[in-house]
Amino acid sequence: MNTTRTDAAVRIRGLRKVYGEVTAVEDLDLDIAHGETFALLGPNGAGKSTTVEILEGYRLRTSGEVSVLGVDPARGGLDWKQRIGIVLQSTGETGLLTVTEMLRHFASLYPNPRDVDEVIAAVGLEAKAKTRIAKLSGGQQRRVDVALGIVGRPELLFLDEPTTGFDPEARRQFWGLIRSLKAEGTTILLTTHYLDEAAQLADRAGIIAGGRLVDIGAIDEIGGADARRPIVRWRDAAGTTHEVRTDEPGLHVASVVAEVGREPDGLEVIRPTLEDIYLGLVRDASTGSANEIDDTEEALA
Ligand SMILES: Nc1ncnc2c1ncn2[C@@H]1O[C@H](COP(=O)(O)OP(=O)(O)OP(=O)(O)O)[C@@H](O)[C@H]1O
């Protein structure tokens, strides 16, 4: 095999992609370690699919260095393609074959495929195994896309908005599947607009806006400590809402109770979710302003 194992499964340096007047990706640096699950997050048009498609070898870059499993994707041959799995944002499957037939066909293209029946069970399509793909619902067809992405036992799996159209139960089942792939050592690059999905699955996330990486870090650290500080919120006797960011929400609640002398109205302790932090970072990126943290008690009208 004409590949070299590098430290990172994916290595990107100074990536830039220009479509005519539009700069879709600018000066992007990123490393994804072997075995890591990495989520690339960002609003519509941020440059996620462009980046992922360059890594998959589907799109040529304007400039920069890219290495995927030790190979430049612009020059990746069949042996390299057999080591990666791809679930595109949308696929143009004709749907004439049954689920089993389609998977058998795909499995035959790989040197060490997974067992087709096991893959069908893993994506929850056992009852539809003999159904033509055209007759499946949108969410079921999406599950076929996921099955096709993993049947070749890829070392690196690209998942571009994999659970769009899934019902909540199917999403939970999919998360279990991704965790088992990760446990087997699969490296996963996920793009999703479901921030809970990223929080559930990813070790690290990168947030891209306007083609630039605005933050990157461990899922429980991204955005920094300040953005993650819990908020204590309550209403006073006059009906005014108070909101305080504090590292000691329990102590703050105790002091409010001591002051009010009873259960405070509308008391909440809010721990910012990944979605809250993401929205703050994307807003800051679009306005160009720094994230302002209010340490002081603030009365909200
Ligand atoms: N083939 C193309 N020709 C011209 N412009 C394109 C092309 N593909 C993407 N773009 C532009 O590049 C930018 C990034 O698009 P991209 O599809 O990478 O974003 P995305 O983050 O994947 O968005 P979404 O969340 O909507 O899928 C957008 O401004 C888009 O309009």
PDBQT file of the ligand as one rigid body, heavy atoms in Angstrom, charges set to zero:
ROOT
HETATM    1  N1  LIG A 401     -20.151  24.430  -6.112  1.00  0.00    +0.000 N 
HETATM    2  C1  LIG A 401     -20.196  25.636  -5.587  1.00  0.00    +0.000 A 
HETATM    3  N2  LIG A 401     -20.085  26.747  -6.350  1.00  0.00    +0.000 NA
HETATM    4  C2  LIG A 401     -20.105  27.970  -5.829  1.00  0.00    +0.000 A 
HETATM    5  N3  LIG A 401     -20.231  28.232  -4.508  1.00  0.00    +0.000 NA
HETATM    6  C3  LIG A 401     -20.340  27.181  -3.687  1.00  0.00    +0.000 A 
HETATM    7  C4  LIG A 401     -20.326  25.836  -4.166  1.00  0.00    +0.000 A 
HETATM    8  N4  LIG A 401     -20.452  24.993  -3.116  1.00  0.00    +0.000 NA
HETATM    9  C5  LIG A 401     -20.532  25.767  -2.026  1.00  0.00    +0.000 A 
HETATM   10  N5  LIG A 401     -20.475  27.087  -2.369  1.00  0.00    +0.000 N 
HETATM   11  C6  LIG A 401     -20.487  28.240  -1.429  1.00  0.00    +0.000 C 
HETATM   12  O1  LIG A 401     -19.448  28.053  -0.481  1.00  0.00    +0.000 OA
HETATM   13  C7  LIG A 401     -19.869  28.425   0.822  1.00  0.00    +0.000 C 
HETATM   14  C8  LIG A 401     -19.716  27.244   1.777  1.00  0.00    +0.000 C 
HETATM   15  O2  LIG A 401     -20.656  26.236   1.415  1.00  0.00    +0.000 OA
HETATM   16  P1  LIG A 401     -20.691  24.799   2.128  1.00  0.00    +0.000 P 
HETATM   17  O3  LIG A 401     -21.654  23.944   1.367  1.00  0.00    +0.000 OA
HETATM   18  O4  LIG A 401     -19.293  24.289   2.276  1.00  0.00    +0.000 OA
HETATM   19  O5  LIG A 401     -21.283  25.180   3.560  1.00  0.00    +0.000 OA
HETATM   20  P2  LIG A 401     -21.815  24.248   4.743  1.00  0.00    +0.000 P 
HETATM   21  O6  LIG A 401     -21.155  24.748   5.985  1.00  0.00    +0.000 OA
HETATM   22  O7  LIG A 401     -21.629  22.823   4.419  1.00  0.00    +0.000 OA
HETATM   23  O8  LIG A 401     -23.363  24.613   4.780  1.00  0.00    +0.000 OA
HETATM   24  P3  LIG A 401     -24.688  23.732   5.162  1.00  0.00    +0.000 P 
HETATM   25  O9  LIG A 401     -24.721  23.674   6.664  1.00  0.00    +0.000 OA
HETATM   26  O10 LIG A 401     -25.787  24.567   4.598  1.00  0.00    +0.000 OA
HETATM   27  O11 LIG A 401     -24.544  22.389   4.516  1.00  0.00    +0.000 OA
HETATM   28  C9  LIG A 401     -21.289  28.946   0.669  1.00  0.00    +0.000 C 
HETATM   29  O12 LIG A 401     -21.246  30.339   0.552  1.00  0.00    +0.000 OA
HETATM   30  C10 LIG A 401     -21.769  28.291  -0.609  1.00  0.00    +0.000 C 
HETATM   31  O13 LIG A 401     -22.743  29.100  -1.243  1.00  0.00    +0.000 OA
ENDROOT
TORSDOF 0
